[in-house]
Structure formats: structure tokens, C-alpha cells
């Protein structure tokens, strides 16, 4: 069933080329900044960081809270997100010396526990970092995913994050590329057809 859904979405939308970023570190920042906002707002913040030559963990870690908050203001909750970014940077610096390669070599279970221990990093953010920045095979669950599959009666309304994630990981091949593309396709479907209000069911590729 899941493979058929994936194939139909892929045939309809084509490859999504996620995550839109130049480096793994940029993906990590984006995963934190995109909490409770849309991607266009994150792009503005990333542009500001690039313009100030701050897409570097060492430089970004040194700038004052007020300066960083002003640069990411477009993402909303900018003071909270500044604290979260600083928490993540501290983790990245202290545990991994800002070495992406070292982070990639860490066991996925251990790394996920470490990420979830960072204040402000929940399962969706942690898994986005694991999948999109570090190429670890884990399925990212978001509101679109749950909405689509509960409407198709493949998941219960009260299913939690872990239950939804297990549904995918137990029924798909354990492949980074597949998890990446499938999640991106579901986001596309959720944004264009399976809307929260007034869903476009009659024209949906999964009709």
C-alpha cells in the first residue's frame, strides 16, 4: 500500500530535491528555524545569515543573542529560536567539535537521543536533522503526514509520533533516498491538495 502511494505521488509530482540547502549545517539550522512557520520565512533568515557570513558554526556561536535574533526575526518566536540555535550550537561544538563527518559516524540511536536532549528539539526536528543533514535512514513525521493518512483511514486520529513513524518504517525499505523523497512528496500533497480546511479531494492524486 505505502509503495503504491509513493509511486503515484512520485509519478504526479516528480522528484522534490529536498532539503533545499547548500550544506548539512544549513539544513540543521533550517530544521530548527522552520518550527511553527512556513519555509519562505526561513529562507529570509537563512539569506540574512549568509549575507552576514554567519553560516559557520564557530562564527554563529560567537555572535550576541540580540544580533542573532534580529537576523532570524522573519521566522517568528525569534528570541525563543535564538536560544534553541544557541543550545544546538553548544551541543554541536562541545560533543562533535562542529565536525559533520564525526556526527555522521555516530550510531543513529545514540545521536537521536543526544539531539532530543537539546532544549527545543523535538522528534520532527531531530529526525529532519538525521535524515536530511546526516543521511540517516529515519522517516520524518509532520502534520501533513498524519492528516493525509488519517483521512485515508490508514492511521488512527490519536496515533502519536512514534506510532506514525513506525507505520512507515515497518512497511518500507530502510532507505534514506526513499524516506527523503516520500516525506517531501507528502508535504507537497498536504500543501496543494490535502489542506487543513477545504481539502481538494476531487482532484487529489490519491483519490
C-alpha positions in Angstrom: 0.0 0.0 0.0 2.7 2.6 1.0 4.8 1.7 -2.0 1.8 2.3 -4.3 1.1 5.6 -2.7 4.7 6.6 -3.1 4.8 5.6 -6.7 1.6 7.5 -7.5 2.8 10.7 -5.8 6.2 10.4 -7.5 4.6 10.0 -10.9 2.4 13.0 -10.3 4.8 15.5 -8.7 8.2 14.2 -9.7 11.4 14.4 -7.5 11.3 17.2 -4.9 15.0 17.7 -4.4 14.8 18.1 -0.6 16.3 19.6 1.6 16.8 23.0 -0.1 20.2 23.9 1.3 23.8 24.2 0.3 25.4 22.4 3.3 24.4 19.9 6.1 24.9 22.7 8.6 22.4 24.9 6.7 19.9 22.0 6.9 20.4 21.8 10.6 19.7 25.5 11.1 16.7 25.3 8.8 15.2 22.4 10.7 15.2 24.5 13.9 14.1 27.7 12.2 11.2 26.1 10.4 9.3 25.3 13.7 5.9 26.9 13.7 6.5 28.9 10.5 6.5 28.4 6.7 9.6 27.9 4.6 9.6 31.3 2.9 10.2 32.9 6.3 13.1 30.5 7.0 14.6 31.4 3.6 14.7 35.1 4.6 16.5 34.2 7.8 19.0 31.9 6.0 19.6 34.7 3.5 20.4 37.2 6.3 22.8 34.7 7.9 24.6 34.1 4.6 24.7 37.9 3.9 26.5 38.3 7.2 28.8 35.4 6.6 27.4 33.5 9.6 26.6 30.1 8.1 29.5 28.8 10.1 29.0 27.2 13.5 32.0 28.8 15.1 31.2 32.4 14.0 27.5 31.9 14.7 28.2 30.7 18.2 30.1 33.8 19.0 27.5 36.5 18.0 25.3 38.0 20.7 21.8 36.8 21.3 20.3 40.2 20.2 22.2 40.2 16.9 21.1 36.7 16.0 17.5 37.3 17.0 17.4 40.3 14.6 18.7 38.2 11.7 16.1 35.4 12.2 13.2 37.7 13.0 11.2 36.6 10.0 10.8 33.1 11.4 8.7 34.3 14.4 9.3 33.4 18.0 12.8 34.7 17.2 14.0 35.1 20.8 13.0 31.5 21.6 14.6 30.3 18.4 17.7 32.2 19.1 18.0 30.3 22.4 17.4 27.0 20.6 20.0 27.7 18.0 22.5 28.6 20.7 21.6 25.3 22.6 22.2 23.4 19.4 25.5 25.2 18.6 26.7 24.4 22.1 25.9 20.7 21.6 27.5 20.7 18.1 30.7 22.4 19.3 31.1 20.5 22.6 30.2 17.0 21.5 31.3 17.0 17.9 33.7 19.9 17.5 31.4 21.1 14.7 32.6 18.1 12.6 29.8 16.8 10.4 31.8 13.7 9.5 32.1 12.7 13.1 28.4 13.3 13.7 27.6 11.1 10.7 29.7 8.3 12.1 27.7 8.2 15.3 25.1 5.5 15.9 21.7 6.7 14.8 20.0 5.7 18.1 22.6 7.4 20.2 22.6 10.5 18.0 18.8 10.8 18.1 18.9 10.6 21.9 21.5 13.4 22.0 19.5 15.6 19.7 16.3 15.1 21.6 18.1 16.1 24.8 18.7 19.6 23.4 16.1 22.1 24.7 13.6 22.9 22.0 14.5 20.0 19.7 11.6 17.6 19.3 11.2 14.4 17.3 10.4 16.1 14.0 13.3 18.5 14.2 15.7 15.8 15.4 14.6 13.4 12.6 14.9 16.1 10.0 18.5 16.7 11.0 19.2 13.0 10.9 17.6 12.3 7.6 18.3 15.5 5.6 21.6 16.7 7.0 23.3 13.4 8.0 21.7 10.9 5.6 20.5 8.6 8.4 17.6 6.3 7.5 14.7 7.6 9.6 11.2 8.7 8.5 10.2 12.3 9.4 6.6 12.7 10.5 4.8 16.1 10.3 1.3 17.4 10.4 0.8 16.8 6.7 1.7 13.1 7.1 -0.7 12.5 9.8 -3.5 14.5 8.2 -3.2 12.6 4.9 -3.1 9.1 6.4 -5.8 9.6 8.9 -8.1 11.0 6.2 -7.4 7.8 4.2 -8.1 5.8 7.3 -4.7 4.2 7.4 -3.9 5.7 10.7 -5.9 6.4 13.9 -6.6 10.1 14.7 -4.9 9.7 18.1 -1.8 8.0 16.7 1.3 9.6 18.3 4.6 10.5 16.5 6.3 7.1 17.2 3.3 5.1 16.0 3.1 7.1 12.8 6.8 6.8 12.2 6.8 3.0 12.9 4.0 2.6 10.4 6.2 3.9 7.7 9.5 2.3 8.8 8.0 -1.1 9.2 6.3 -1.1 5.8 9.0 0.5 3.6 12.5 -0.4 2.6 15.0 1.1 5.0 16.5 3.6 2.5 17.5 7.2 3.0 16.5 8.2 -0.5 13.1 6.7 -0.2 12.4 8.2 3.2 13.6 11.6 1.9 11.5 11.6 -1.2 8.4 10.2 0.3 8.3 12.7 3.1 8.9 15.6 0.7 6.1 14.3 -1.6 3.7 14.1 1.3 4.4 17.7 2.2 3.7 18.7 -1.4 0.4 16.8 -1.3 -0.5 18.4 2.0 0.2 21.9 0.8 -1.6 21.6 -2.6 -4.4 19.1 -2.0 -4.9 17.7 1.5 -5.4 21.2 3.0 -6.4 21.6 6.6 -9.5 23.4 5.6 -11.3 22.8 2.3 -9.2 19.9 1.1 -9.2 19.4 -2.7 -10.2 15.7 -2.6 -11.8 15.5 -6.0 -8.5 16.5 -7.7 -6.1 14.7 -5.3 -3.6 12.3 -6.9 -4.6 9.8 -4.3 -8.3 10.0 -5.0 
